[in-house]
Amino acid sequence: MDLSERLLRLQRLGLHKGTAKLDTPAPPAADHGIETAVEGEWVSTPHGNCFVSETTYPLDTQRGGLSLGECLTLSSAAVAVCARDPALAGLDFRRAAFVDTETSGLAGGTGTLVFLLGVGTFENQSFIVRQFFMRTPAEERALLHATSVMLDRCTGLVSYNGRAFDLPLLNTRFILNRQLPRLQEAPHLDLLFPARRLWRARLGSCTLGNVEREALGVHREETDVPGWLIPTLYRQYLRSGDARELRGVFYHNLEDILSLVTLAARLCRLFVLCPDASSILDDLPSTDRVSLGRAYEELGWAVASEEAYRRALATSLPPEVQERALRRLSFLLKRQGRRQEAALLWQTWSEELSSADHVIPFVELAKHHEWHEVDLPLALSWTEQAVQRAEAWPPSSRRSVALAELQHRLNRLERKLVKSVGP
């Protein structure tokens, strides 16, 4: 389906360019226009002028404990492994666009406009952020054209939740304005997903703002505005023409893009093991070590995974995190045939987390002593302890299923014990 056909299809569905629900733009305030509130310049396009603010940073600029140039030292292979996307083996940060949008609404859809689009790129030993702004919806075509000139120089994308929000929204705006969407097939590193894998267990919420504060240690100035308020500020600007409140929006967008750079470096460097994971694990909180151990395990990196779990277990952990680490490490060892080591972990699990709502270590120890140690009395004892724990659960299908399975095991062990004793 070509561009014209896609546009016609959208129009038949009753969709339009999205200005109908916005307030009627007021004439720009002479004393408080965007050029008086934010440093920038007007760029001429075939569709009119577009306001562009440009900020340049040296590569050694520090943010979150890393320099902006740190990600240029990382291999694309590490990027692909971090994101679990083989297509990202072709991503070159030197030619990537770090993209973040500010919009007239947070729900997306064809009624939502991108009024501010930030694009960060590495150029001539610097990192440059260009922010493209439209004063009114009438300037949308100019903004998109100016942005496309910038994006056409790039071969990849870096975003935070861009796959679900920014990129689909931008593509829709390009199509509705009869322009070709950019970088649709380019390698796209969406940092939300690797961030969740590493930090969700510790942080819970993995919004960019929370990750920035809690994981990168970046704290913004008071001039920042919360993301949920930004659409309201733009609507107020459309009514008044007074751009002073938009200073905080430009700052917010700029900070988001700078965080993308540091976040990309922080995450991807965790997947460069030279020659082992020791130095990588040193600076991580223990909960993050467990999360990273799981990521390594899912990649098949058994040695690095084991080290991450053991380093975490050597510290004081919240009970739920300790249980998660014991579970994953013990079963990792079991799959490797290291049953004695796994049994020691199940023993620790059963003793140190005696109040936890589980029967797993008891069942595993029963299996171990039945089939590998051939100690039927001990296997029976562990099974009986598992039954006692399951009986203490509140009535539920889980309790019923567990008790049925345990009783089956108990009956079998009792029969085997009788046979072993003989007549």
VOPAGU-2260 file (C-alpha; in pm, 1 decimal, decimal comma):
REM VOPAGU-2260
SITE   aa  ch    i         X         Y         Z
SITE  MET   A    0       0,0       0,0       0,0
SITE  ASP   A    1     161,5     328,3    -109,4
SITE  LEU   A    2     148,3     660,8      77,3
SITE  SER   A    3    -159,2     794,4    -106,8
SITE  GLU   A    4    -358,6     478,5     -46,3
SITE  ARG   A    5    -270,6     480,5     324,7
SITE  LEU   A    6    -381,0     843,2     353,6
SITE  LEU   A    7    -711,9     771,1     177,1
SITE  ARG   A    8    -772,3     476,1     405,9
SITE  LEU   A    9    -723,4     695,1     714,0
SITE  GLN   A   10    -955,4     959,9     572,3
SITE  ARG   A   11   -1228,7     703,0     502,3
SITE  LEU   A   12   -1212,6     606,1     869,3
SITE  GLY   A   13   -1302,2     963,0     955,3
SITE  LEU   A   14    -956,0    1060,3    1073,0
SITE  HIS   A   15    -807,1    1400,8    1018,1
SITE  LYS   A   16    -488,3    1586,9    1091,8
SITE  GLY   A   17    -566,9    1646,4    1452,4
SITE  THR   A   18    -617,1    2022,7    1481,2
SITE  ALA   A   19    -991,5    2008,7    1535,3
SITE  LYS   A   20    -966,7    1935,9    1905,4
SITE  LEU   A   21    -701,5    2196,1    1974,4
SITE  ASP   A   22    -778,2    2550,7    2076,6
SITE  THR   A   23    -776,0    2815,7    1807,6
SITE  PRO   A   24    -420,3    2955,1    1801,2
SITE  ALA   A   25    -377,2    3305,7    1929,1
SITE  PRO   A   26    -149,6    3553,8    1750,8
SITE  PRO   A   27     208,1    3518,4    1877,7
SITE  ALA   A   28     272,9    3743,5    2174,9
SITE  ALA   A   29     514,0    4011,7    2059,4
SITE  ASP   A   30     690,2    4031,1    2393,7
SITE  HIS   A   31     683,2    3663,1    2481,4
SITE  GLY   A   32     714,0    3465,1    2157,9
SITE  ILE   A   33     911,8    3145,1    2145,3
SITE  GLU   A   34    1224,6    3322,3    2019,2
SITE  THR   A   35    1226,5    3537,7    2335,7
SITE  ALA   A   36    1176,9    3240,4    2569,8
SITE  VAL   A   37    1416,3    2986,2    2414,6
SITE  GLU   A   38    1744,3    3042,9    2235,7
SITE  GLY   A   39    1714,4    2930,7    1873,2
SITE  GLU   A   40    1667,2    3034,2    1513,6
SITE  TRP   A   41    1414,5    3011,5    1233,4
SITE  VAL   A   42    1483,6    2755,4     961,7
SITE  SER   A   43    1324,6    2797,6     621,7
SITE  THR   A   44    1151,8    2497,4     458,5
SITE  PRO   A   45     933,0    2459,7     146,2
SITE  HIS   A   46     635,5    2463,3     384,3
SITE  GLY   A   47     727,1    2771,0     585,0
SITE  ASN   A   48     955,0    2843,9     875,7
SITE  CYS   A   49    1032,2    2615,2    1169,5
SITE  PHE   A   50    1183,9    2722,5    1501,1
SITE  VAL   A   51    1494,2    2519,5    1595,3
SITE  SER   A   52    1690,0    2532,3    1921,1
SITE  GLU   A   53    2038,0    2380,0    1910,0
SITE  THR   A   54    2255,6    2280,8    2208,0
SITE  THR   A   55    2607,0    2136,0    2179,8
SITE  TYR   A   56    2791,0    1925,2    2438,6
SITE  PRO   A   57    3153,6    1803,4    2438,5
SITE  LEU   A   58    3186,7    1424,6    2440,9
SITE  ASP   A   59    3343,6    1433,0    2787,8
SITE  THR   A   60    3029,9    1591,6    2939,8
SITE  GLN   A   61    2943,0    1386,1    3247,6
SITE  ARG   A   62    2593,1    1257,4    3317,0
SITE  GLY   A   63    2500,0     981,2    3557,1
SITE  GLY   A   64    2865,6     892,5    3618,2
SITE  LEU   A   65    2944,0     841,4    3249,4
SITE  SER   A   66    3055,1    1069,4    2970,1
SITE  LEU   A   67    2828,3    1125,5    2672,2
SITE  GLY   A   68    3096,7     974,3    2450,6
SITE  GLU   A   69    3099,3     646,6    2645,1
SITE  CYS   A   70    2848,9     476,3    2416,2
SITE  LEU   A   71    3074,7     537,8    2116,3
SITE  THR   A   72    3317,6     287,6    2265,9
SITE  LEU   A   73    3061,6       4,9    2268,7
SITE  SER   A   74    3034,6    -256,9    1998,5
SITE  SER   A   75    2711,5    -302,2    1808,5
SITE  ALA   A   76    2723,8    -668,5    1915,0
SITE  ALA   A   77    2682,0    -561,5    2277,9
SITE  VAL   A   78    2387,7    -343,1    2176,7
SITE  ALA   A   79    2219,0    -634,0    1998,4
SITE  VAL   A   80    2267,5    -865,2    2296,2
SITE  CYS   A   81    2147,2    -604,3    2545,6
SITE  ALA   A   82    1826,8    -545,9    2349,1
SITE  ARG   A   83    1791,7    -910,1    2238,2
SITE  ASP   A   84    1746,9    -791,4    1882,2
SITE  PRO   A   85    1991,5    -925,1    1619,6
SITE  ALA   A   86    1895,0    -639,8    1387,3
SITE  LEU   A   87    2072,0    -399,4    1623,1
SITE  ALA   A   88    2406,2    -550,7    1528,6
SITE  GLY   A   89    2387,5    -290,6    1251,6
SITE  LEU   A   90    2330,3       5,3    1485,5
SITE  ASP   A   91    2609,0     262,2    1487,6
SITE  PHE   A   92    2571,0     521,2    1763,8
SITE  ARG   A   93    2780,9     761,5    1557,6
SITE  ARG   A   94    2502,3     775,8    1298,2
SITE  ALA   A   95    2201,8     721,4    1525,1
SITE  ALA   A   96    1926,3     968,7    1608,3
SITE  PHE   A   97    1839,4     989,8    1978,7
SITE  VAL   A   98    1473,1    1090,1    1958,0
SITE  ASP   A   99    1214,0    1217,6    2204,2
SITE  THR   A  100     881,4    1387,6    2134,5
SITE  GLU   A  101     654,5    1622,6    2325,7
SITE  THR   A  102     294,0    1601,0    2216,9
SITE  SER   A  103     -47,6    1763,8    2247,0
SITE  GLY   A  104    -176,9    1452,5    2426,2
SITE  LEU   A  105     -45,7    1139,4    2594,8
SITE  ALA   A  106    -282,1     883,9    2444,3
SITE  GLY   A  107    -139,4     893,7    2091,2
SITE  GLY   A  108    -363,2     847,8    1788,6
SITE  THR   A  109    -429,1    1068,9    1490,5
SITE  GLY   A  110    -565,4    1351,4    1703,4
SITE  THR   A  111    -230,9    1392,0    1878,5
SITE  LEU   A  112      29,7    1630,4    1738,6
SITE  VAL   A  113     404,3    1637,5    1792,7
SITE  PHE   A  114     467,7    2004,3    1870,2
SITE  LEU   A  115     829,2    1958,8    1986,2
SITE  LEU   A  116    1066,4    1699,2    1847,7
SITE  GLY   A  117    1414,8    1659,4    1990,3
SITE  VAL   A  118    1686,5    1484,6    1789,9
SITE  GLY   A  119    2033,2    1424,7    1932,8
SITE  THR   A  120    2327,5    1318,3    1714,2
SITE  PHE   A  121    2702,6    1276,2    1745,8
SITE  GLU   A  122    2885,6    1517,1    1515,8
SITE  ASN   A  123    3247,5    1633,3    1499,2
SITE  GLN   A  124    3349,7    1518,9    1847,7
SITE  SER   A  125    3035,2    1666,8    2001,4
SITE  PHE   A  126    2681,9    1564,2    2086,2
SITE  ILE   A  127    2428,8    1805,7    1941,3
SITE  VAL   A  128    2060,7    1825,1    2035,1
SITE  ARG   A  129    1827,1    2000,8    1793,4
SITE  GLN   A  130    1472,9    2073,6    1907,4
SITE  PHE   A  131    1215,4    2140,9    1636,4
SITE  PHE   A  132     909,6    2338,4    1746,8
SITE  MET   A  133     582,7    2445,6    1584,4
SITE  ARG   A  134     405,4    2753,7    1713,6
SITE  THR   A  135      71,3    2639,9    1573,0
SITE  PRO   A  136     -62,8    2326,4    1402,5
SITE  ALA   A  137     -34,1    2515,3    1074,8
SITE  GLU   A  138     344,2    2481,5    1103,3
SITE  GLU   A  139     335,7    2102,1    1132,9
SITE  ARG   A  140     445,3    2040,0     774,2
SITE  ALA   A  141     741,9    2271,7     821,3
SITE  LEU   A  142     843,3    2093,4    1143,5
SITE  LEU   A  143     819,8    1752,5     978,6
SITE  HIS   A  144    1016,6    1863,8     674,3
SITE  ALA   A  145    1294,5    2017,7     885,8
SITE  THR   A  146    1304,5    1704,2    1098,1
SITE  SER   A  147    1318,4    1475,7     795,7
SITE  VAL   A  148    1627,2    1656,3     666,5
SITE  MET   A  149    1790,4    1577,4    1000,3
SITE  LEU   A  150    1671,3    1216,2    1018,0
SITE  ASP   A  151    1780,1    1143,3     660,7
SITE  ARG   A  152    2140,7    1177,8     776,5
SITE  CYS   A  153    2093,1     898,9    1031,8
SITE  THR   A  154    2088,5     521,7     996,9
SITE  GLY   A  155    1938,7     418,8    1332,0
SITE  LEU   A  156    1716,2     528,3    1620,2
SITE  VAL   A  157    1747,3     533,1    1998,5
SITE  SER   A  158    1439,4     605,9    2211,1
SITE  TYR   A  159    1259,4     524,7    2535,0
SITE  ASN   A  160     923,8     360,7    2462,0
SITE  GLY   A  161     961,2     489,5    2108,0
SITE  ARG   A  162     840,0     168,0    1946,9
SITE  ALA   A  163     499,8     198,4    2110,3
SITE  PHE   A  164     458,8     576,9    2116,4
SITE  ASP   A  165     702,3     814,5    1947,6
SITE  LEU   A  166     769,9     632,3    1621,5
SITE  PRO   A  167     409,9     528,1    1539,4
SITE  LEU   A  168     293,6     880,9    1618,5
SITE  LEU   A  169     560,8    1037,0    1398,0
SITE  ASN   A  170     479,6     798,4    1114,1
SITE  THR   A  171     112,4     894,4    1137,1
SITE  ARG   A  172     195,2    1265,4    1125,6
SITE  PHE   A  173     418,9    1216,3     820,8
SITE  ILE   A  174     147,5    1020,1     639,4
SITE  LEU   A  175    -129,4    1269,0     719,0
SITE  ASN   A  176      91,2    1548,0     587,7
SITE  ARG   A  177     167,1    1356,3     266,0
SITE  GLN   A  178     530,6    1304,0     356,4
SITE  LEU   A  179     726,3     979,2     369,3
SITE  PRO   A  180     788,5     839,6     719,6
SITE  ARG   A  181    1155,5     826,1     814,7
SITE  LEU   A  182    1372,2     541,1     946,4
SITE  GLN   A  183    1087,8     290,1     954,2
SITE  GLU   A  184    1317,0      -0,9     871,5
SITE  ALA   A  185    1624,4     131,7    1051,7
SITE  PRO   A  186    1767,4     -45,2    1359,1
SITE  HIS   A  187    1577,9      92,2    1659,7
SITE  LEU   A  188    1710,0      59,0    2014,1
SITE  ASP   A  189    1416,2     108,8    2250,7
SITE  LEU   A  190    1577,2     134,7    2592,8
SITE  LEU   A  191    1255,5      74,7    2786,4
SITE  PHE   A  192    1277,5    -303,3    2754,6
SITE  PRO   A  193    1636,7    -361,9    2873,0
SITE  ALA   A  194    1576,1    -102,5    3147,2
SITE  ARG   A  195    1279,6    -302,6    3273,0
SITE  ARG   A  196    1477,3    -626,0    3271,8
SITE  LEU   A  197    1749,2    -473,6    3487,9
SITE  TRP   A  198    1565,4    -231,3    3717,1
SITE  ARG   A  199    1200,5    -330,4    3751,9
SITE  ALA   A  200    1271,0    -565,1    4047,1
SITE  ARG   A  201    1434,6    -281,1    4241,5
SITE  LEU   A  202    1249,4      26,2    4117,6
SITE  GLY   A  203     905,0    -100,0    4029,1
SITE  SER   A  204     822,5     191,0    3799,5
SITE  CYS   A  205    1059,8     216,0    3502,3
SITE  THR   A  206     951,5     550,0    3363,3
SITE  LEU   A  207    1244,8     740,9    3220,3
SITE  GLY   A  208    1223,9     994,6    3502,7
SITE  ASN   A  209    1238,6     727,2    3772,8
SITE  VAL   A  210    1522,1     536,8    3604,6
SITE  GLU   A  211    1707,9     862,7    3559,7
SITE  ARG   A  212    1684,8     949,5    3930,8
SITE  GLU   A  213    1721,8     608,1    4093,2
SITE  ALA   A  214    1954,1     425,0    3853,0
SITE  LEU   A  215    2158,5     701,4    3692,1
SITE  GLY   A  216    2160,8     937,0    3989,9
SITE  VAL   A  217    2056,3    1235,1    3775,5
SITE  HIS   A  218    1847,2    1506,4    3940,8
SITE  ARG   A  219    1696,4    1777,7    3727,6
SITE  GLU   A  220    1668,4    2146,3    3799,7
SITE  GLU   A  221    1352,8    2303,3    3937,5
SITE  THR   A  222    1277,9    2444,4    3592,4
SITE  ASP   A  223    1176,1    2094,8    3473,5
SITE  VAL   A  224     807,1    2017,9    3426,7
SITE  PRO   A  225     639,6    1676,2    3465,3
SITE  GLY   A  226     557,2    1497,9    3141,4
SITE  TRP   A  227     184,0    1475,6    3217,6
SITE  LEU   A  228     161,0    1856,3    3235,8
SITE  ILE   A  229     323,4    1926,0    2899,4
SITE  PRO   A  230      10,8    1891,4    2676,4
SITE  THR   A  231    -171,9    2138,7    2902,7
SITE  LEU   A  232     113,3    2389,4    2880,4
SITE  TYR   A  233     106,8    2370,9    2501,2
SITE  ARG   A  234    -267,7    2428,8    2490,9
SITE  GLN   A  235    -222,7    2730,7    2715,6
SITE  TYR   A  236      44,6    2858,4    2479,2
SITE  LEU   A  237    -191,3    2817,0    2181,8
SITE  ARG   A  238    -451,1    3028,9    2361,4
SITE  SER   A  239    -217,2    3302,2    2479,4
SITE  GLY   A  240      82,8    3302,6    2247,5
SITE  ASP   A  241     297,4    3345,0    2560,5
SITE  ALA   A  242     588,5    3099,5    2537,1
SITE  ARG   A  243     747,6    3160,8    2876,7
SITE  GLU   A  244     597,8    2845,2    3029,3
SITE  LEU   A  245     748,2    2640,9    2746,3
SITE  ARG   A  246    1103,8    2694,8    2869,5
SITE  GLY   A  247    1052,1    2406,9    3109,6
SITE  VAL   A  248     915,9    2190,2    2825,7
SITE  PHE   A  249    1227,1    2248,1    2614,2
SITE  TYR   A  250    1442,9    2171,8    2918,9
SITE  HIS   A  251    1245,4    1851,8    2987,1
SITE  ASN   A  252    1287,5    1734,4    2627,8
SITE  LEU   A  253    1658,9    1818,1    2627,7
SITE  GLU   A  254    1718,0    1627,9    2951,7
SITE  ASP   A  255    1530,4    1325,4    2820,0
SITE  ILE   A  256    1759,3    1304,7    2519,1
SITE  LEU   A  257    2075,9    1341,7    2725,6
SITE  SER   A  258    1952,2    1060,3    2948,3
SITE  LEU   A  259    1903,2     838,0    2643,0
SITE  VAL   A  260    2273,6     865,6    2567,6
SITE  THR   A  261    2388,7     780,0    2920,7
SITE  LEU   A  262    2124,9     510,9    2959,4
SITE  ALA   A  263    2231,2     342,5    2635,2
SITE  ALA   A  264    2590,2     333,0    2756,5
SITE  ARG   A  265    2498,9     216,5    3107,9
SITE  LEU   A  266    2285,7     -72,3    2983,4
SITE  CYS   A  267    2491,7    -190,8    2688,7
SITE  ARG   A  268    2822,0    -196,8    2876,6
SITE  LEU   A  269    2671,4    -463,1    3107,4
SITE  PHE   A  270    2683,2    -702,2    2812,7
SITE  VAL   A  271    3050,6    -660,5    2729,9
SITE  LEU   A  272    3221,9    -935,8    2930,5
SITE  CYS   A  273    3600,1    -894,0    2908,4
SITE  PRO   A  274    3697,6   -1144,7    3034,9
SITE  ASP   A  275    3439,1   -1195,2    3311,3
SITE  ALA   A  276    3155,0   -1021,4    3490,9
SITE  SER   A  277    3345,0    -925,0    3808,9
SITE  SER   A  278    3414,6    -561,4    3731,1
SITE  ILE   A  279    3064,1    -512,9    3590,7
SITE  LEU   A  280    2901,4    -647,8    3906,8
SITE  ASP   A  281    3110,1    -440,1    4147,0
SITE  ASP   A  282    2905,7    -122,0    4106,5
SITE  LEU   A  283    2560,6    -282,6    4099,5
SITE  PRO   A  284    2315,0    -300,7    4389,9
SITE  SER   A  285    2251,0    -660,5    4492,6
SITE  THR   A  286    1895,1    -667,2    4357,7
SITE  ASP   A  287    2023,8    -554,6    4019,0
SITE  ARG   A  288    2281,7    -834,1    4028,0
SITE  VAL   A  289    1998,4   -1086,1    4051,3
SITE  SER   A  290    1817,0    -922,7    3759,1
SITE  LEU   A  291    2134,5    -913,9    3552,2
SITE  GLY   A  292    2205,9   -1275,1    3644,1
SITE  ARG   A  293    1869,7   -1370,9    3502,6
SITE  ALA   A  294    1942,6   -1176,1    3183,1
SITE  TYR   A  295    2275,9   -1356,4    3147,4
SITE  GLU   A  296    2107,1   -1689,4    3218,4
SITE  GLU   A  297    1846,5   -1630,9    2948,4
SITE  LEU   A  298    2128,0   -1554,2    2705,2
SITE  GLY   A  299    2296,8   -1883,0    2791,5
SITE  TRP   A  300    2587,5   -1711,7    2970,3
SITE  ALA   A  301    2596,6   -1965,0    3255,7
SITE  VAL   A  302    2929,6   -1863,7    3410,8
SITE  ALA   A  303    2844,7   -1494,2    3425,1
SITE  SER   A  304    2495,0   -1573,3    3549,6
SITE  GLU   A  305    2625,0   -1790,1    3834,0
SITE  GLU   A  306    2870,2   -1522,3    3940,2
SITE  ALA   A  307    2596,8   -1258,3    3945,3
SITE  TYR   A  308    2371,6   -1474,4    4163,3
SITE  ARG   A  309    2651,4   -1569,4    4401,8
SITE  ARG   A  310    2767,5   -1209,0    4437,1
SITE  ALA   A  311    2411,1   -1108,9    4521,0
SITE  LEU   A  312    2365,0   -1389,2    4774,6
SITE  ALA   A  313    2688,1   -1289,0    4949,5
SITE  THR   A  314    2512,6    -969,8    5060,9
SITE  SER   A  315    2205,1    -891,7    5266,6
SITE  LEU   A  316    1896,0    -920,2    5046,5
SITE  PRO   A  317    1525,0    -863,5    5099,9
SITE  PRO   A  318    1359,9   -1205,0    5151,8
SITE  GLU   A  319    1177,7   -1203,7    4817,3
SITE  VAL   A  320    1499,3   -1118,0    4630,3
SITE  GLN   A  321    1699,2   -1379,3    4823,0
SITE  GLU   A  322    1438,5   -1640,8    4737,2
SITE  ARG   A  323    1451,4   -1543,2    4369,4
SITE  ALA   A  324    1830,9   -1570,9    4365,0
SITE  LEU   A  325    1831,9   -1906,6    4544,9
SITE  ARG   A  326    1568,2   -2043,9    4312,0
SITE  ARG   A  327    1741,2   -1937,5    3992,1
SITE  LEU   A  328    2093,1   -2035,8    4099,4
SITE  SER   A  329    1989,0   -2374,1    4238,2
SITE  PHE   A  330    1804,4   -2469,3    3921,1
SITE  LEU   A  331    2091,7   -2340,2    3708,3
SITE  LEU   A  332    2323,4   -2575,9    3894,7
SITE  LYS   A  333    2072,2   -2859,4    3871,2
SITE  ARG   A  334    2057,9   -2824,6    3491,1
SITE  GLN   A  335    2437,5   -2848,2    3485,9
SITE  GLY   A  336    2431,1   -3172,6    3683,5
SITE  ARG   A  337    2584,0   -3007,1    3992,5
SITE  ARG   A  338    2325,5   -3158,8    4222,5
SITE  GLN   A  339    2524,0   -3151,3    4545,6
SITE  GLU   A  340    2576,9   -2776,4    4513,5
SITE  ALA   A  341    2211,3   -2727,0    4427,5
SITE  ALA   A  342    2108,1   -2932,2    4732,5
SITE  LEU   A  343    2310,5   -2704,7    4960,3
SITE  LEU   A  344    2120,5   -2405,3    4822,3
SITE  TRP   A  345    1785,2   -2579,4    4872,5
SITE  GLN   A  346    1889,3   -2652,6    5230,7
SITE  THR   A  347    1974,0   -2283,8    5282,9
SITE  TRP   A  348    1647,5   -2183,1    5119,3
SITE  SER   A  349    1441,9   -2408,5    5348,4
SITE  GLU   A  350    1617,9   -2283,9    5662,6
SITE  GLU   A  351    1672,9   -1911,1    5606,8
SITE  LEU   A  352    1336,7   -1844,6    5442,4
SITE  SER   A  353    1128,0   -2069,9    5663,6
SITE  SER   A  354     835,1   -1826,5    5661,9
SITE  ALA   A  355     817,8   -1805,0    5281,5
SITE  ASP   A  356     506,9   -1941,6    5114,0
SITE  HIS   A  357     663,0   -2223,3    4913,6
SITE  VAL   A  358     737,4   -2595,3    4911,5
SITE  ILE   A  359     992,6   -2592,8    4628,7
SITE  PRO   A  360    1315,2   -2655,3    4826,7
SITE  PHE   A  361    1148,6   -2930,8    5029,9
SITE  VAL   A  362    1027,7   -3108,0    4715,6
SITE  GLU   A  363    1364,6   -3068,8    4544,1
SITE  LEU   A  364    1545,8   -3209,4    4847,5
SITE  ALA   A  365    1301,4   -3499,2    4856,6
SITE  LYS   A  366    1375,9   -3572,7    4489,9
SITE  HIS   A  367    1749,0   -3538,7    4548,0
SITE  HIS   A  368    1754,9   -3784,5    4838,4
SITE  GLU   A  369    1520,2   -4029,3    4668,3
SITE  TRP   A  370    1691,5   -4053,2    4330,8
SITE  HIS   A  371    2051,8   -3946,2    4381,9
SITE  GLU   A  372    2141,7   -4008,3    4746,2
SITE  VAL   A  373    1900,6   -4305,2    4764,0
SITE  ASP   A  374    1814,1   -4211,8    5120,9
SITE  LEU   A  375    1444,4   -4297,4    5134,6
SITE  PRO   A  376    1383,1   -4205,4    5501,3
SITE  LEU   A  377    1528,2   -3858,0    5443,9
SITE  ALA   A  378    1332,8   -3819,8    5120,8
SITE  LEU   A  379    1017,7   -3913,8    5314,0
SITE  SER   A  380    1101,1   -3658,5    5585,0
SITE  TRP   A  381    1140,3   -3374,4    5335,0
SITE  THR   A  382     813,5   -3470,5    5168,4
SITE  GLU   A  383     629,8   -3469,5    5501,6
SITE  GLN   A  384     764,2   -3119,7    5574,1
SITE  ALA   A  385     636,3   -3007,1    5234,7
SITE  VAL   A  386     290,9   -3150,8    5315,0
SITE  GLN   A  387     283,2   -2963,0    5645,6
SITE  ARG   A  388     361,1   -2634,3    5472,1
SITE  ALA   A  389     101,1   -2686,7    5201,0
SITE  GLU   A  390    -165,1   -2776,6    5456,6
SITE  ALA   A  391    -112,0   -2435,4    5618,8
SITE  TRP   A  392    -210,6   -2254,4    5297,8
SITE  PRO   A  393    -560,5   -2107,3    5273,5
SITE  PRO   A  394    -810,5   -2313,7    5072,3
SITE  SER   A  395    -747,4   -2270,6    4699,2
SITE  SER   A  396    -692,9   -2469,4    4382,3
SITE  ARG   A  397    -318,7   -2420,6    4431,2
SITE  ARG   A  398    -338,8   -2586,0    4773,8
SITE  SER   A  399    -547,8   -2873,6    4643,0
SITE  VAL   A  400    -316,7   -2944,9    4350,5
SITE  ALA   A  401      -2,1   -2922,8    4565,7
SITE  LEU   A  402    -141,5   -3152,3    4833,1
SITE  ALA   A  403    -254,7   -3408,8    4576,1
SITE  GLU   A  404      92,0   -3419,0    4418,1
SITE  LEU   A  405     266,2   -3436,2    4755,6
SITE  GLN   A  406      37,8   -3711,7    4880,7
SITE  HIS   A  407     113,5   -3911,4    4566,4
SITE  ARG   A  408     485,5   -3872,4    4634,2
SITE  LEU   A  409     439,5   -3959,7    4998,6
SITE  ASN   A  410     247,4   -4278,3    4916,4
SITE  ARG   A  411     511,3   -4387,5    4665,7
SITE  LEU   A  412     795,1   -4331,2    4912,3
SITE  GLU   A  413     614,8   -4525,7    5180,3
SITE  ARG   A  414     566,1   -4820,1    4941,2
SITE  LYS   A  415     934,1   -4808,5    4843,0
SITE  LEU   A  416    1036,9   -4806,0    5209,7
SITE  VAL   A  417     823,1   -5111,1    5284,0
SITE  LYS   A  418     975,8   -5296,4    4988,3
SITE  SER   A  419    1327,1   -5200,2    5094,8
SITE  VAL   A  420    1274,0   -5343,7    5440,6
SITE  GLY   A  421    1141,6   -5670,2    5299,0
SITE  PRO   A  422     899,4   -5926,3    5452,2
